[in-house]
Amino acid sequence: MDEDVDAFKKEFKRFKRPSEDDIKDIIDFTQPERFNEILTIQTVVDPPPLGASISDVQSSCNELGLTLPSEWKVYSLKTIPGLIFITNPFLCGGQHYWIQKCLLQYPLLPNVTNLDSHISRTGSGQIWPMGDSPVSVHKDSLLYKLRWVTLGYHYNWTSKLYHKEHHSPFPSDLSLLSHFILSSVGFPDFKAEAAIVNYYHFESTLSGHTDHSEADLTSPLISLSFGQSAIFLIGGHTKSIPPLALMIRSGDIIIMSKESRLAYHGVPKILRPGNDDAPIPYCLSREALLKRREIQKDNTKCSICGATLIERDNSLKRGRNEKEDQKGEESYCSKRKALIDEQLSGSKTQEPNIKSPSIETQDDTPCNSTDNTVSSEVTDGHDFMCRDCEWLHLNWTDIECYMNYSRININVRQVGEIK
């Protein structure tokens, strides 16, 4: 084997344990001026209406937790045609809804998880711990062992194929989100038919691979990231092409289309927060969620900062982890770390919520209930995000405890005609 065949593997090993000099080589889209030679700023197109229940683009954005497409920062790489990178386009507090879906609803039956070959799931198949005890974060818990969930057409990890008979309804909210984003960057015909939700922890990696099992390889893939930052590698159609390293932060979106659709890619490293950083980005904090709750529907103004969604400062609007107000951030960091230490301390003194391979059935209750149970019904219709906001406010501490060491990635694709 020629040495150049291992170019992807060589870079993967390098960035699995990156040095300070290696970190400088990572393309950081929050500092585009450093990479002018390889980055191109891309414009978005006006997306078409998504349905009769959505009257215009702004109401669509508010419903999906997004800023207006005209405000998005969209980039492409000159050396990887078809790759599109959108830096966090979510509204302040807009990511919370999708994280809740990934942890509480998308893993429910009839969707398929990596745990199904090891446990017997009954009823709704709830994996998220229920009850009044703090969420168990130890490595023996089912929640920690959850690695992937498949939606829509369920990918067969053994045969590497999709099968017509192995299918469940695709979540309507995720379909709307995917279609809206892709329509905004020039792919109005995209149809979300399958998704793989990956759950990473600090020690997790994703080896170099291509996504080539879909019958339709002309439609793009869209990947949405939430939680801890990660290093993402993407190269060419063979492993002999050295990949580029990209920094992915919470809320960032990658679209692989055209030539990049079949490019080798992987995740060698989930990054831990620095000593001076909060355990999770501000955009995932309870404070950001509270700002979301205070947004008034009629005039889409935030009652805390008083600005419209369009006028809101970029650091709030995009939820970036930038120290624009160092004093305020230090205060936030110290308070958040104290809260998390308290939460983790409480969980250590509690018995694990799930004590056996089977999961007992819980009665389904609406998401705005003060109970900790969650409905297995796929939320549909206008303003679904607002309906879950109260539940999130009451239960976010548990979810935040999980996100302190985790990254969630949603990969949506159009499968095409399955023979």
Beta strands, then each sheet from edge to edge (+ up, - down):
strand 1: 39-42
strand 2: 73-77
strand 3: 80-87
strand 4: 112-113
strand 5: 148-152
strand 6: 194-201
strand 7: 206-209
strand 8: 221-227
strand 9: 230-234
strand 10: 244-248
strand 11: 253-256
strand 12: 265-270
strand 13: 406-413
sheet 1: 1+ 2- 3+ 11- 8+ 13- 6+ 5- 4+
sheet 2: 7+ 12- 9+ 10-
end
